[in-house]
Amino acid sequence: MAVGDKDSDREGISVTLFAKTDTGMQRPGNEDSFIVADLTSGTSGLGSEVSTHTIGDRGSLMVVSDGMGGAAAGEVASEMAVNAICEALMKAPPDDDICKKLNTAVETANEQIWNHAKQNVQLSGMGATLTAVLLSAQYAYIAQVGDSRAYLVRGDRIKQLTKDQSLVQLLLESGAIEPDQAASVPHNVIMQALGTSPTVSAAMCVTELRKNDLLILCSDGLSNKLTDDEIREIASQSGSLSEACQRMIELANDRGGEDNITVVIAKFDGERLHSATQRDSITGTLKVLDKGCFGGDISSIGGSLKALAGLPEKEDPKVTTLTLNRLDLQEIPDTAPALASWEPAVSQSEHPGRSFGKLNFVLVILAALLLSVAGYFVLHHFLKAGR
């Protein structure tokens, strides 16, 4: 049966999509990008062919990317990221392993951005976060690089499916700080991004969908302003997906809107999906496939970071970001003072919120940049391997 006809919708799994991006209240331009696509028909965008369709043999795609690098570089990086993912998946053989296809698409996007920046000196240092969802039958396969997020809303429950690849998350998992200290750490320090290193390690997971599930992707311009419960409430109680996107963006802007804001929401239906029950937890249908840059024994760096426990009380929203690709846990020194002897391999950009380390082959260590009233508190990173 043709994609989108009524019998096919009843027998298969239908997805309804909407997305919206906003510059916010303070940024001069929008460096976020998104794409939604029906890979089976080869159609992308928010037209009627994609906004509601049946998930076909090739699957369906949702991607959010937050570009960084200053001036037009961030916009270029994020647009390249979403387009490269979509093109790679449309070209991939339909019978290839889904995880392999998605991971290869992420690697392709990273390579394209990296090479483009090398060939265009004015774009040097650009990069982009990525959260991509490949929908196949009743499953959602998720790949993440950076700190854009994916959430799943099921009834009155919400769960963050992705784990931020950020300094905050790393400090928490290593045991260097307690949860009540997390607010004092700059939330725009991320461990890796597409295009800032020749290689990238995407975190991947898969979740089994239920009827009426809501899958939400967003950039940190939204997640830094709304709580999980606020996202759940707006998504569940809005009259339409477009209304939900608009309300979330308006609330983020009402609270300052310092960053660009992007939201993609999908709702699922169809006879092939089971109905959710109260006992049907989101966690029970979620499986981690690859931890990405957080793979390995994160706790092994705890001793090196304990000295960072005394953190300033307030974060300046314009703190510079360091991006650390391919974190090598074996190379981290035993004591935090040793970090001070390493020079940070980062370049400042025109973007007031983020900049990147020009990291070569294998990277390395932590670094953080924390701004107090007097200045920055820096945790340096190290280990540059040759090309």
N, C-alpha and C positions, 0 to 999 in steps of 0.2 A: 504493500500500500504506500501511497505517496506520503512523504513527511507532512504532518500538519492536518491530515484529514481526520474526521471525527472518530471513525472506527479505530484508526491507528492510535489516536490520543487515549482512547479508552483502554486499549490493549497494552500500550506501552507506558512510558514514563514521560510526562510532559513537564516542561520547565517554563515558568514565566519570569522574565528578567526586567530589571530597570537599573539604571545607573545615572549618577550625577556627579559632576565635579565643580568646585567653586574655588576662586582665587583666595577667599578669606578676606579679612579686614585690613591686613597690614602688608602683605606681599605685593610687589609691583606686577608680578606675572604668575602664571600657573605652571608649575613644573611637575604636576601630577598627570598621569595618563591612565586610561583604562581601555579594555576591549572586551566585548562579549561576542561570541560566534557560535554558529551551528556548523561544526566542522564537516558534517555529512553533506550538507548542501553547499558548503564553501562560502557561506554568507556571514558577514560580520556587521555590527552596528545595531542600533536600537529600532530598526524598521520592523514592520509587522512580521516579516519572515523569521526574525530572531526573537523578538520580544515574547512570543509564546510559540514554542515548537516542541516536537517530540524528539527526545534524545535518540539519535540514529547510531549506526554502526561505528562511525568515527568519533562519536561523542560530541560534547559541547564544551565551550571554554569560557571562563571568566578570569580576568587578570586585572590587578591594580599595581601600579608602579609609581613610586615617589622619586623624582629625579633630583640630583644634587650636583653641585659643581660651580654654581655661579653664573650670572648673566643668562645666556640662552643654553648653556651646556646642560643644565638639569633637564630642561624641556626636551632637548635632543635625546638624552640618554633614556628617559622614561618612554618616549615615543618609540625609540628603537627597540626597547625591551618588550613592550606589548606586541608590536608588529612582528618581531623576530620569533617570539613564542608561537603566535598564531600561524605564521607561514611555515615554520618547522613542523608543527603538528598537522597542518593540512597536507604537507608533502610526505609525511611518514606513512609507511605501509599500514593499512588498517589492522592487519593481524599481528603487528609487532606487540611485544609486551608493553602494557600501559605505563608502568613505572619507568621502563627504559626510554620510552618515547618522550615522556615528560622531562626526565632528567637530561636527555640529549638536547631537548629544546632549550632548557635553561642554559646548558653549556654553550649552545650555539649563540644565544642572545648575549651571553657574557663575552664570548670571543668577538662578536661583531662590534660591541661597544668599545672593548679594549682596543681593537685594531683601528677603529674610527678615531678614537682619541689620539692614538699614536700618529696617525696620518694628518691630523689637524691640530696644530699646536695650540690654537686658541681654545680648544676643547679639552686640553690636558687636565687630568684630575676629575673628569666628570664620572658619574656613576648613578646607579638607581637601585632602589629596593624592588622586590618583586614578591607578590603572592599570586600564584596561578592555580586555578582549579580546573582539572580535566574531569568532566562528568561522563561516566560510562555505565550504562544500565542503572542499577540502583546505588552505585558507588561514586563518591567524590574523592578524587586523588588530588592532594594539595602539595605544592612545592613552594618553599619560602626561602628568600634571601633578604636579610635585613629585618625591618620592624613593621612593615605593613602587616595587617592581621586578617585572619579568617575566624568568624564566629558561627556557631550553629545555634539557632533558637528552635526548641521543640516544646510546644505547649507553653508552660510557665517557667521553663528552664532555659538557660543560656550557658554555653561553654566556649571559651577561647580555644580554637583547634590548633592554632599555631603558637609557637613560643618565640618571643622577641629575641632576635640575635643582637642583644644590646649589652652595654656595660652593666646596667642595672641587673639584668637577668643573670649575667655571669657572676657578679658579686653575690647575689642571692644563692645561686646554686653551689658556689664554692664555699659558702658559709662565712664569707668575709664580712657580711652585714646581715642584720636582721630585717624582716619585712617592714618594721616601723621606721627604718632608716632609709628605705628606698626613695622616698620623696626628696631626699637631699642630694641624690645623685642625678646628674644631667641625663635626661631621658632621650636626648638626641645623639648619644654616642653609640654607634652601632659597630658590630664586629666585622661585618663584611657587606659588600654591595656588588651588584653586577658592574663590570667594566673597570674596576679599580685594581685588578690583578689578572694575570693570564688564565688563572683557574679559579673555580668557585665550588663550594660544597653546599649544595641545597639540602635543607631539611625537608623530609617528605613524610606524609601520613595519609591514611585513607579512612574514610568513615562511610558507614552504610546508612543510606537515607531512609526516612520514613515519610509517609503521606503528610503533607502540610508543613514539612520542615522548612525553615527559612535559613538560607546560607548567606552570610553577610561578609563582604570584603571591604576593607577600608584602609586609607592611609593614616599615618599617626596624627594628622591634623584633626581627625575625628576622635580616635581612641585616647588621645591626651586630654580631651575635653569632656567626654561623656563616660559615665560608669557603665559597667556591663549591664546592670539592671535597667539603666536608662535606655540603652540600645535595645534591650529585649522588650521593654514596655512600648517604645515607639514603634518598633517593627511589628509587634503583635496587635497593637490597638489602632494603627492607622488604617484608613479605608482602602488604601492601595499601596503598591510598592513605591510609586512615584511620590505619594504623600509622605511615606516613611523616609525616603531619601531627603526630601525637602525639609522635613521637621528636624532631622538629625543635623543637617548642615546649618540650619537657622540657629539651633541651640549652641552649636560649636562657635558660631560667629557671635552670638550674644555673650559668650564667655571670653571673648577677646579675639578669636579668629586669627591668631598670629601666624598660622601656617595655612597652606593650601589644604583643601578638604575634598576627599573623594569617597563615594560609597557605591557599592554594587550589591544588589539584593536579588536573590533567586528564591522562588517558591516552587515546591514539587508536588505533583499529583499523578494519579494513574493507578490502574488496577494491579500493576506489578509491584507496587509499593505496599508494605505492611503499614497498618495504622499504629501509631505510637501508643503505648500504654504508660501508666505511671511507673511501672517497674522497668520500663524500657529506657535505661539511662543512656545519655549521650556518650559517656565514657565507655560504656560497654560495647558501643558500635564503632569505636575509634581505635585505630592501630597505628603506632609509630613505625615507619619503615626505615627512616634514616635520620639521625640527629644532626646531620650537617656539621657545622663548625663547632657544635657543642658535643660532638662525639668524644669518647674517651672518658677518663676519670677527671671530671671537673673539680672534684674535691681536692685533688693534688695541689691545686694552686692556692688553697685556703690560707696556708701559712704565710705566703708571700703578700697576701692582701689584708691580713688582719690589721696592719698598721693604718689602713684607710678607714677604720671604724669611726674616727672623729671627723665627721663630715660637716661642712657648713650647713646652716639651717635653711638657706633659701637658694634656689637655682636661678640664675639669670637666663631668660629665654633666648638670649643671643649667644649662648656658649658655643664655641666651635666644636665640631664633631670630628672625631678620628674614626677611620674605618680600618678594621683589622681583618684581612682575609686569611683564611687557612691557618687559624690559630693552632700552634704547635705546643701542646701541653708538656712535651718532654723538654722543651727548651727554657722553661720558666725558672728563674733563679729561686733559691731557697728563702731569701729574705727580701722584704719590701725595699729596704734602703738601697739594695743593689740596682734597683730600677732607675734610680736617679742618675746613674753614670752613663746611661744610654741617651744618645741624641734622638729626638723624635723625627722620623722620616715623613713629615707631613708638610703639605704645601697649603698656604692660605688661599682662599678663593674669594671671589666677589660676593658670593652668597653669604648672608649674615648668619645663617643657621647651621651650615654644614661645610666641611672640607674634607679632603682625603689624603691619606698617606699614599705616595706613589710606591707601592710595594711590588717587588719583583717576585720571582718564582714562589718560594715557600715563605710564608710569614709566620708567625711569631707572636709576639707577646702582647701584652695588654698595654693599653695606654688610655688614660682618661684625661679629660680636661674639665676642671671644675672651676666655675667662676664664683668667687665671694665678692664682698664689697670692694676689697682691695685688689683682687686680680685672680688669675687662674691657678687652680690646683691641678698639677699634671701627673698622671701616671704614664710613664713612657713605654713604648713598645720596641721590640728589637728583632734581630735575625732577618737580614735580607740575603736571600740566596741569589746567585747570579742567574742571568737569563740563560 
